[in-house]
Amino acid sequence: MITKGNQRGGGLQLAAHLQNGFTNESVEIADLRGAVAPGLAGAFAEWYAQSKATKAEKYLYSLSVNPDAQQGGLTREQYFDFISRVEARLKLQSQPRAVVFHIKDGREHCHVVWSRIDTENMRAVPIAHDHQKLRRVAQAFAKEHGLELPAGMKKDGRKERFEEKKKTADLGEKQQEERSGLTKAEHIAAITQAWQSTKTGEELIRALAAKDYYIARGDKRGYVVVDLAGEIHSLSRHIKGAKATDLKARLSAVPPNELPSVNKAVDYAREMREYRRRTQTAENAPTPQGPTPDERRAQLRARQQLDRGPLAKRIEDMKLRHAREAGKLVIEQATANAAIGRRRVEFASKGLPSLFMKLYGMNKIAEIAYTYIDKDRLRQQNTEIAALQKTHKAERVEANRALAALQRVQKRERKSLETTLSREEFQRIAAPGRGRATDGKGKTKPPERENHAHEPQQALRETFNTLSSLVPAKPTQQGRKRPSLKEFFNRAAGDLDATMRPRDDAKAPNRDEIVVEPTNDGPSLRDAFEAAAKGRSEPEPDKTAPDRPTGGLADDFNRAAAARERDGNGLEKTFEKRYRTLPADRSVRR
């Protein structure tokens, strides 16, 4: 038995995942408590609304229970017994929950989702060290029912447990496996084989490229590899028996900043897939078996349309019923108003009451009374119409929610189909002309690939396969200690001072005659400056330009000013200053 639990949010996405009918042969909602809505989407929406009164973002706790089918599986009583044990250990006994059973690839497993929101105290139930608690519950349950646990569940040692955990795939790696069909164990085996069969960084890069793993520079990690499917993996975590220091030592000649980025590696993998797809189409394309991708999409659309049929019919019937009920209410109210009007006319035109009202002038008083009575009746009728509209709106909202939930589930099914088609196409590209065997549990595994001679564009290939040749390895000197940075600069400064200081018995040497012998410690400071000076070329003087005297900037300015005063027609024009005359004072002095 394998149990996995985690705190999470995203109830609508989880409801669509649990009701996915494409990846699961059977979906059964066995238990749903603590919710008014009948479905998972509505229940999770209610629990999300309750979480808004708290600060909890992960208002759900999801648990998956996967028993070993080879041991006979579990009965429903055993499932619920295990669920009750987990509830007691995590203190979720009175919390709302949903229990869903799946049958996938002939194997039954269970999903349980609890709401962590305690509505009485308006807080989230704290869950700490849940992995260890689930481990203890599984061990006690297996011991009582005589079940065999996996090897990782048996070991209680901290080191052994974490070593086994490294081999298992997390949620992100599970999604990568779903997209490519390659398990984490297969990646570890291939990369470890390339590591063990090489000794230098150049050989490792070439060996990984031969196995369709392209080394690149990661954002957070130093070294990552991108497989043929375009999935990104950590290089250090996929080498069995190697440490991060060993990896850095072997790839010391290829630092991470010299490697291509992840985006370039993904583009390279896409180019490789396109090349192999074209090669298979042109040469040895395998004969397709079963329905084509378009036929499978059409089959899924037809099945989804049948699934939407009952709900769509219910919505249409609801709309017709709402129209009939609204029309019936309007007709009833209009009939009642007409009957009241007829009775008033008869009362005012026939019999002694009408004569009495005419003689004593009671008609005006009756009209005023009728006005108040009509307003009260109109208010009652509007209340009846509003109540009916409110009931109809609630039914429409519930129907729209059910339709939206079904659309999310069907969207997830279509996405699962596209993922399956992409995975199958990738598997044909990764192993052209050969079938893929199954391991007996519904998972497909690729055969051992023998030939990787297919090459895409030359420029892309050189980026990865000849990367190590672009960055030569630094030669090491045996038996000699490498000088520190301070010693290097002191030695270089001493050499430069020795060459530039004149001797007593001879005059100072000419600068061009100075020769500095190279040392094994590296170039001196003078070599660096001499190389920089020789690399900078002086511009050649323009022979066509007239001769002009040399001097500083002040001399040039004074010379140009004197020329302008002498000639009177310099480059700069002088203008006479003209001032505006003041207006005359035209005010009359008294």
VODO-519130 format. One record per residue (C-alpha): x negated, y, z negated. Coordinates in steps of 0.25 Angstrom, whole numbers, padded with zeros to 4 digits, always signed. Layout:
<sites>
XYZ...
</sites>
This chain:
<sites>
+0000+0000+0000-0005+0014+0004+0001+0026-0002-0001+0041+0002+0005+0053-0005+0003+0068-0003+0010+0081-0006+0015+0088+0006+0025+0098+0011+0031+0099+0025+0044+0091+0022+0050+0093+0036+0037+0087+0043+0037+0076+0033+0051+0072+0036+0049+0072+0051+0037+0063+0048+0044+0053+0040+0056+0052+0050+0047+0050+0062+0053+0039+0069+0043+0038+0080+0031+0034+0071+0040+0025+0062+0048+0014+0066+0058+0016+0055+0061+0028+0046+0070+0026+0033+0073+0036+0023+0075+0027+0011+0077+0037+0000+0079+0052-0001+0082+0059-0014+0083+0073-0020+0088+0079-0007+0101+0084-0002+0097+0082+0013+0098+0068+0019+0086+0068+0027+0071+0070+0024+0070+0084+0031+0081+0089+0023+0076+0083+0010+0062+0089+0012+0067+0102+0016+0075+0102+0002+0062+0099-0005+0055+0110+0002+0065+0120-0002+0064+0115-0017+0048+0117-0015+0050+0132-0012+0054+0135-0026+0040+0130-0030+0026+0132-0025+0024+0118-0020+0020+0117-0005+0019+0102-0005+0033+0099-0010+0033+0084-0006+0025+0072-0009+0024+0061+0002+0020+0047-0001+0018+0036+0009+0018+0021+0005+0012+0011+0015+0012-0003+0010+0004-0014+0017+0013-0021+0027+0005-0034+0027+0009-0036+0012+0023-0036+0015+0026-0021+0013+0035-0016+0002+0050-0017-0001+0059-0005-0003+0059-0008-0018+0044-0008-0019+0043+0005-0011+0052+0012-0020+0045+0006-0032+0032+0012-0027+0039+0025-0024+0044+0026-0039+0030+0023-0044+0024+0034-0036+0036+0043-0041+0033+0040-0055+0018+0042-0054+0019+0055-0046+0031+0060-0055+0040+0061-0043+0052+0053-0049+0063+0063-0048+0058+0070-0036+0066+0070-0022+0060+0060-0013+0062+0053+0001+0058+0039+0004+0055+0035+0019+0052+0022+0025+0044+0020+0038+0041+0008+0046+0029+0011+0055+0022+0001+0064+0030-0010+0056+0025-0005+0043+0035+0001+0032+0030+0012+0023+0036+0022+0015+0036+0038+0013+0040+0045+0001+0042+0060-0001+0045+0067-0014+0048+0081-0017+0038+0087-0027+0047+0098-0031+0053+0097-0045+0066+0105-0044+0069+0105-0059+0056+0112-0062+0054+0118-0048+0040+0113-0047+0032+0103-0039+0029+0089-0045+0013+0089-0047+0007+0077-0040-0008+0075-0043-0017+0063-0040-0006+0057-0032-0016+0048-0024-0021+0041-0036-0007+0040-0042-0002+0033-0029-0014+0024-0029-0011+0019-0043+0004+0017-0040+0000+0009-0027-0010+0001-0035+0000-0002-0046+0012-0005-0036+0003-0015-0028-0002-0022-0040+0013-0024-0045+0018-0029-0031+0006-0037-0027+0002-0028-0016-0012-0027-0010-0018-0013-0009-0028-0007+0001-0042-0007-0002-0042+0008-0005-0031+0007-0015-0038-0004-0023-0050+0004-0026-0050+0014-0037-0064+0019-0037-0065+0033-0033-0076+0031-0023-0070+0019-0016-0057+0026-0016-0062+0038-0009-0070+0030+0001-0057+0023+0005-0050+0036+0006-0060+0041+0016-0056+0029+0025-0041+0032+0025-0035+0043+0034-0028+0055+0028-0016+0062+0035-0024+0070+0045-0032+0057+0049-0019+0050+0050-0014+0060+0060-0027+0059+0068-0025+0044+0068-0011+0046+0073-0015+0055+0084-0027+0046+0089-0024+0032+0084-0038+0031+0078-0039+0028+0063-0049+0035+0054-0056+0021+0052-0059+0021+0067-0065+0035+0067-0074+0031+0055-0078+0018+0061-0082+0025+0074-0089+0037+0068-0096+0028+0058-0101+0019+0069-0107+0031+0077-0114+0036+0064-0120+0023+0061-0125+0020+0075-0132+0034+0076-0144+0041+0069-0144+0055+0074-0134+0066+0076-0135+0065+0091-0132+0050+0091-0120+0052+0082-0114+0063+0091-0116+0054+0103-0110+0042+0096-0098+0049+0091-0096+0055+0105-0096+0041+0110-0085+0037+0101-0077+0049+0105-0080+0057+0092-0086+0071+0095-0093+0078+0084-0089+0093+0081-0090+0104+0071-0079+0104+0061-0072+0116+0054-0074+0111+0040-0083+0099+0042-0096+0099+0048-0095+0088+0058-0082+0082+0064-0079+0073+0075-0068+0073+0085-0062+0060+0091-0057+0058+0105-0043+0061+0100-0047+0075+0096-0046+0072+0081-0056+0078+0071-0063+0070+0061-0074+0072+0050-0087+0066+0054-0092+0064+0040-0079+0057+0035-0079+0047+0047-0093+0041+0045-0093+0030+0035-0105+0029+0026-0111+0043+0030-0111+0056+0021-0110+0070+0026-0125+0072+0023-0128+0060+0033-0120+0067+0043-0126+0080+0042-0140+0074+0042-0137+0066+0055-0131+0078+0062-0141+0088+0057-0145+0092+0071-0131+0095+0075-0125+0105+0064-0110+0107+0064-0112+0121+0070-0118+0115+0083-0106+0106+0085-0094+0109+0094-0082+0113+0087-0070+0104+0084-0062+0110+0095-0073+0107+0106-0073+0093+0101-0058+0091+0102-0058+0097+0116-0069+0087+0120-0061+0076+0114-0049+0081+0123-0058+0081+0135-0063+0067+0132-0048+0062+0131-0044+0069+0144-0056+0063+0151-0053+0049+0147-0038+0051+0150-0042+0055+0165-0052+0044+0166-0042+0034+0161-0031+0039+0171-0041+0039+0182-0048+0025+0180-0043+0016+0169-0030+0021+0163-0023+0010+0155-0009+0006+0160+0001+0012+0150+0009+0002+0142+0024+0005+0138+0031+0018+0140+0024+0030+0144+0023+0043+0135+0034+0050+0142+0043+0038+0141+0040+0037+0126+0043+0052+0124+0056+0049+0132+0060+0038+0123+0057+0046+0110+0065+0057+0115+0077+0048+0118+0076+0042+0104+0075+0055+0098+0087+0060+0106+0095+0048+0100+0091+0051+0086+0096+0066+0088+0109+0060+0094+0116+0058+0081+0112+0071+0075+0115+0079+0087+0129+0073+0088+0131+0076+0073+0127+0091+0076+0136+0092+0088+0148+0086+0080+0145+0095+0068+0145+0107+0078+0159+0103+0083+0164+0100+0069+0160+0114+0065+0167+0120+0076+0179+0113+0074+0179+0116+0059+0176+0131+0061+0188+0131+0072+0197+0124+0063+0195+0134+0052+0197+0146+0061+0210+0140+0066+0215+0137+0052+0212+0151+0047+0218+0157+0060+0231+0149+0058+0232+0153+0043+0231+0167+0047+0241+0166+0058+0251+0159+0048+0249+0170+0038+0252+0181+0048+0265+0174+0053+0270+0173+0039+0267+0187+0036+0275+0191+0049+0287+0183+0046+0287+0188+0032+0287+0203+0036+0297+0201+0048+0308+0191+0042+0317+0190+0030+0320+0199+0018+0305+0201+0014+0302+0208+0027+0314+0217+0025+0310+0220+0010+0296+0224+0014+0301+0233+0025+0311+0240+0016+0301+0242+0005+0288+0244+0013+0280+0232+0009+0274+0230+0022+0262+0239+0019+0259+0231+0006+0261+0218+0013+0250+0222+0023+0240+0226+0013+0242+0213+0005+0241+0205+0018+0228+0212+0021+0222+0207+0008+0227+0193+0010+0221+0193+0024+0207+0197+0019+0207+0187+0008+0211+0176+0018+0201+0180+0028+0190+0180+0017+0194+0165+0014+0194+0161+0028+0180+0167+0030+0176+0160+0018+0181+0147+0024+0174+0150+0037+0161+0153+0030+0161+0140+0022+0164+0132+0035+0152+0139+0042+0143+0136+0030+0146+0122+0030+0144+0121+0045+0131+0128+0044+0126+0119+0033+0129+0107+0042+0122+0114+0054+0110+0116+0046+0110+0102+0041+0111+0097+0055+0100+0106+0060+0091+0102+0049+0094+0087+0053+0091+0090+0067+0078+0098+0064+0073+0086+0056+0076+0077+0067+0069+0086+0077+0057+0086+0068+0057+0071+0067+0058+0069+0082+0047+0080+0084+0038+0072+0075+0042+0059+0083+0038+0066+0096+0025+0071+0090+0022+0056+0086+0025+0051+0100+0016+0061+0106+0005+0058+0096+0007+0043+0099+0006+0046+0114-0007+0054+0112-0013+0043+0103-0010+0032+0113-0016+0041+0124-0028+0044+0116-0030+0029+0113-0030+0026+0128-0040+0036+0130-0049+0032+0119-0049+0017+0123-0046+0017+0138-0041+0004+0144-0040-0003+0131-0029-0006+0122-0028-0002+0107-0026-0013+0097-0017-0012+0084-0021-0015+0070-0008-0022+0067-0003-0010+0059+0002-0002+0071-0010+0007+0072-0018+0007+0085-0033+0006+0085-0043+0009+0096-0052-0001+0102-0067+0000+0101-0071+0010+0112-0083+0005+0120-0085+0016+0131-0085+0031+0129-0091+0035+0143-0080+0044+0147-0086+0058+0147-0078+0072+0148-0084+0085+0153-0099+0086+0152-0099+0099+0144-0090+0093+0133-0098+0080+0132-0111+0088+0130-0105+0095+0119-0104+0083+0111-0113+0072+0116-0125+0080+0118-0123+0089+0106-0135+0084+0098-0144+0086+0110-0141+0101+0109-0145+0102+0095-0159+0095+0094-0162+0089+0081-0173+0096+0072-0186+0089+0072-0190+0085+0058-0205+0084+0053-0208+0072+0045-0216+0074+0032-0215+0090+0032-0206+0098+0023-0198+0109+0031-0202+0123+0026-0192+0132+0019-0187+0144+0026-0195+0153+0017-0208+0145+0020-0205+0146+0035-0203+0161+0035-0216+0163+0026-0224+0155+0035-0219+0162+0048-0222+0176+0041-0236+0172+0037-0239+0167+0051-0234+0180+0057-0242+0188+0047-0254+0180+0050-0254+0183+0065-0251+0198+0064-0261+0201+0053-0275+0206+0060-0288+0199+0056-0300+0207+0050-0309+0202+0061-0300+0205+0072-0290+0215+0076-0276+0213+0076-0271+0203+0087-0262+0208+0098-0248+0204+0096-0247+0197+0109-0259+0189+0105-0253+0183+0092-0250+0169+0093-0243+0162+0082-0244+0147+0082-0231+0139+0080-0230+0131+0067-0222+0119+0064-0213+0127+0054-0206+0134+0065-0208+0147+0072-0213+0159+0065-0206+0173+0064-0216+0179+0074-0212+0168+0084-0197+0171+0082-0200+0186+0084-0209+0185+0096-0199+0176+0103-0188+0186+0100-0196+0197+0106-0200+0189+0118-0185+0185+0121-0181+0200+0121-0184+0206+0134-0186+0221+0136-0178+0228+0147-0186+0233+0159-0187+0248+0162-0179+0253+0173-0189+0258+0184-0179+0267+0191-0176+0275+0179-0183+0288+0177-0195+0289+0167-0191+0296+0154-0199+0299+0142-0199+0290+0131-0196+0294+0117-0186+0293+0106-0171+0296+0106-0173+0310+0101-0184+0313+0112-0174+0308+0122-0163+0317+0117-0171+0329+0116-0176+0327+0130-0162+0326+0136-0158+0338+0129-0169+0346+0134-0166+0342+0148-0152+0346+0147-0156+0360+0142-0166+0361+0154-0157+0357+0165-0144+0362+0160-0136+0350+0166-0139+0339+0157-0130+0327+0155-0123+0333+0143-0114+0346+0147-0113+0357+0137-0100+0365+0136-0098+0379+0130-0090+0379+0118-0077+0387+0120-0069+0390+0107-0054+0393+0108-0050+0407+0105-0041+0410+0093-0027+0414+0096-0024+0429+0095-0017+0434+0082-0003+0438+0087+0004+0440+0074+0010+0453+0071+0004+0460+0059+0014+0468+0052
</sites>
